[in-house]
């Protein structure tokens, strides 16, 4: 069965949301393909800030390094002041520099990470300084393309699910229980939830 049809058939609320996103702007679900190193850096940039602000800062990073020139080596060589000037915190700069160094010297082996199961890949990524569960999940979901990732701590997902099911409050256990309807395509369901938020679905 088609993945979207599956989600729509198992959850009537999700069916309406998917229909709205497809009708208004399905391209909102797409991300530009980047290298593994850049994807991890982008996830760090996005930590604990809004999607809009994260996009602005990442765009600035692309502007100062060049679209094709964000590499582990270029991230090592760029000055900390240049990174502060585009809006990155001292802590995030430290994380980005550390990841770039690990990728450059080979201690961070992306080929190996791609060979792991979802759970093991998330665990392995969290060994890196600055990579928590959410950041690791974003990498596994978007960059590795794994289909059944559910980032229960994501603020956007929490907000969207609370509104989708007209709940006053929602805790982790409720989110996990509701998301069971979306297995084994919870990643896709999350992409539609994020897309619906960005398109203003819950304001209508």
N, C-alpha and C positions, 0 to 999 in steps of 0.2 A: 504494500500500500504506500502511496505517496506520503512523504513525511508531513506535509502540511495538512493533507486530508486526515491523516491519523490524529494530529493535534486537534483539528476542528471537530472530529468525531468523538473525541474523548472528553472534551471540555467546551461546553456551549459558550461560556464567557470568553474563552480564548478564541473561539471561532469568530466571534464578532470583532474582536481586537485585530485578528489577522486580516479579516476582510477590510477593515479600516486602513491598515497600513498598506495593503496591496493596492487599494483604490487611490490613496493619496500620494504615496511616495515609497515604493518598495526599494529604491536605491539607497535609502537611509540605512539599510541593513548591511551595506557593503563597506569593506575596508580595503584601502590600498595594500597591495602585497609588499611587504618589506622584509629585510633580513631578520633572522632570529635575534641578533643583538639589538637592532633598532626597535623591534617589537617589545623587548624587555625594557628598554629605555623608555619607550612610550608609556608602558604600563606604570613605571615609576613616576614619570611626570604626572600621570593621572591620579596618583594616590591622594585621597582626602581633599580633592578640589572638584569643582563642577566640571562637567564635560566641556562646556564652552571655554572656560579658562584653560583647561588642559590642551584643547585644540589650539588656542592662541599661543601658548608657550611652546608647544611642539612645532608649530609653524615657524616661530622665531628661530628655533633650533635648526630647522631645515634651511632657513634663510641665511644663517651665519655659516653653516657648514656646506651647504649645497645639497640638493636632492639626492645626488648619487654619491655623496662623499661622507655620509654618516657611517663611519666604520669604527671598530674598536680602537684602531690607531688614532684616528682623528679625534675621538672622544678623550683619549689619554692626553693628547697634545694640546687641546684647547684649554685656555686659561680658566681658572675658577671664576675670575672676575667677569669674563665674557658670559659664563653660564649664570652668574648672579644677575647680570644686566638684563637677561631675558625673562627673569622672574622665578628662577629656581632657588630653592632654599639651600642653605649650607649642607643640611642633612641629605637632601636629594642629590646634590652634586657629589657628595661622598659615595653614595650608593652607585650612581652612574659611573663614576670613575673606577670604583671597585669592580663592577661588572665588566667594564671595558677591558680592564687589566686582566681579568680572569679569562675573558674570551680571547684576548690577544696571546696570552701565554699558554693557552690550551687547557688550563685547569677547569674551565667551563666548556664542556663538550656537548654541543647542541645535538650532534648526531646521536649520541648516547641517550640524551633526554628524549628525543623523538622515538627511540626504540622501546621506551618504558610504557607501562600501563598508565592510565589516567592518574590513579592514586599515587603511584610511585614517582611519576614525573612531577607532580605537585610537591611531594615530599622532598625530592632531590633539589628542586628549585629553591625551596625554603632554606636550604643550607647556605644560600648566598645572603650576605648582609643587605638588609633593606627589602628582601623579598619575603613577604608574609603570605598567608594562605590566599587572600584575595588576588594579589598580584600574580601569584603562580597560577591561579585558576584562570585569570584573564589570558595569560600566555597559552595555556593548554587549550582553552576554548577557541580563541581567535587564531593564534599562530599555528598551533598544531592541528586545529580543525576537529577536535574531538567532540562527539555529538551529545554526550550526556553529562555535561558539567553544570552544576547548580550552585552558584555563588551566594549562599544564604545570607552572608554578611553585607552584600551589596546594597547600598542605600536606595538606589534606583529601583532595583528589583523588589525590595521591601515595600517601597511607596506604591509602585505599580500594582502589586498583588493586593495590597490593602484596599486600593481603590477599585480594582477589578472585581473583587468579591464583596465590596461595600462593607468593610469591616472597620470598626472604631480603632482597634489595635490588632497587631499580628505579631506573634513571636516566632522564633526559629522553628519550633516543632510544627506549628501550623503551616508555615511556609513549606517545609519539607513534605508534610502530608499532602498538601494541595498539589505540589509539583510531581507527586507520584503519578498523577494522571498523564504527565507529559513524557514519562520514560518510554523509550530510550532516547528521546530527542529533547531533553531539557535545555541543551545549549540553544537550539533553534527557538524554543519558546522564550528563552531569556532575550534573544536578539529582537524578537517581536515586542516584548515588553519594553525594552529600551527604545525601540523605534517608535512605539506608541507614545511614550513619554515625550520624546523629542518633537513629535508631530502635534502634541497638545490633545491627544485623544481623551484624556481624563478631564479636560476643561469644558468639553462639550456637554 
